[in-house]
Amino acid sequence: MPTLSLAVLLAESALRTPTATAVVEGDRRTSYVDLWEAARRSAADLRARGVGPGTRVALLAPNVTDFVTSYYGILAVGGVVVPVPTLLGASEIAYLVSHSGAELLLHHDALAALAAPAAADVGVPAVSLTGLGDGADPLPTYVSRDPADTAVIFYTSGTTGLPKGALLTHLNLVMNATVNAFDGNEVRRDDVIMGSLPLFHTFGQTVAMNTTFRVGATLVLQPRFDAAQAIELMVRERATIFMGVPTMYVQLVEAAGGAAELPRLRDCISGGASLPVVVLERFEQAFGAPIYEGYGLSETSPTATSNQRRFGVRPGTIGHPMWGVDVEVADDAVEERIDLVPNGERGEIVIRGHNVFAGYLDDPDASAAVLVDGWFRTGDIGIKDDEGFIRVVDRKKDLIIRGGFNVYPRDVEEVLSRHEGVGQVAVVGLPDAMQGEEVCAVVVPSGGAPVEPDELIAWARERLGKHKYPRRVEVVDALPLGPSHKVLKRELRARFAAPADDPTPTATHQED
């Protein structure tokens, strides 16, 4: 029987490019051979604590070198990694540890105050990463696994209830790192990748960290994203690739004006949420580097599509499927089977291929609902054109139905983003006694300058259909972001939803 381990990504680069720099963390620079030895020492320590093939180990740490060595240490001993977002509270951490069946909680010292009560609550040991593996004889090599065995359990954001554990296999993650490195927009051995994305998240973990190690390139870690500091760090380390979510690109554009020098980037990758075209344009003008927007979910390892040089680039789209992956559009009204729709028609984006997860942990009903006829139902609405470019219209659950008409928030956000007074915008539907739902735009002003809600409503009314333009605008200092820097629209809906008998706070426009 064939065997495989995600640990092979680090092991092979340690063999092929042993003295090359693998990770940069502040003034600390770690070569591939030293990183792999530290990972094998961590593995030996974990084995002494009872961790073996199939044992689940929770990992709570920011973007530091110790995250990398413990992550690959867990894999090297044959265990399963359960990444824990660093912004969670103790009770939320306890839920992930308990639900995943993790037998150990590894944590960074800075997070000990959260880790200790969470671990105690569920009766598992909390072990500091400081000193893990010190004095241990490193394992001679990694424990290999069946390709279908679970390597990592990623927990979803829990927008519709408690988070679900997505089971990602060794095959899923090795293949995704490989196609990201060689079949999307090529990553080279001499590249320096800026690691601002949180490593506990699938984007940062697979697309940044694992892809970097797949080719033997260098990963520069930033423990917490700050745009001005990221620019300075990229200049200092001569970064060639930046990977981020749209909110990061917005902040980098704003910080560029005050920077003494900008990095000479070759490529940038955007994912995690839809990137407004105007943000792409402003970034490329400021930094002189192209952004390739891609698409994926935790359940797809994550990368499913990307704008790629070989197919050409089309702003506002997510490009074409990755090698070995099929991405199509299906009738979103048919739940029990997959009925593909013709090009040009809207429907639910569905995916099949080596990147699709094995299901949700201990949740066969949820797994059966999304794994249908060999396809994964994403819950995203999209369109595929005759040239194969795919455009994400919006999340199925974010669709606003105003007076019987469908309004897709992204359509509204794209228009509002072009107003000179708008820095960031998120559009949500709020309950409305007359229309069922009303369109509400939540805006962060550009550069801190004031923006008048009535003015923005009038501006949008000239550029959007009668059913689309927002009748309500809320101005805020910042949008709520999740651990992966995604805008939390559920929080906006909860914050601005008015009682049924008082539907119109702040600036509104009631004309139909």
PyMOL commands that set and color helices and strands:
alter all, ss='L'
color gray80, all
select helices_A, chain A and resi 8-16+32-48+65-76+90-100+109-122+170-184+202-215+227-237+246-256+277-287+298-300+309-311+364-370+396-398+409-416+446-448+453-463+489-496
alter helices_A, ss='H'
color red, helices_A
select strands_A, chain A and resi 21-25+28-31+56-60+80-83+104-107+126-128+150-155+165-169+192-195+218-221+241-244+267-270+291-296+303-306+320-321+325-330+347-353+371-372+375-384+390-395+400-402+405-407+422-432+436-445+472-475+507-508
alter strands_A, ss='S'
color yellow, strands_A
deselect
rebuild
show_as cartoon
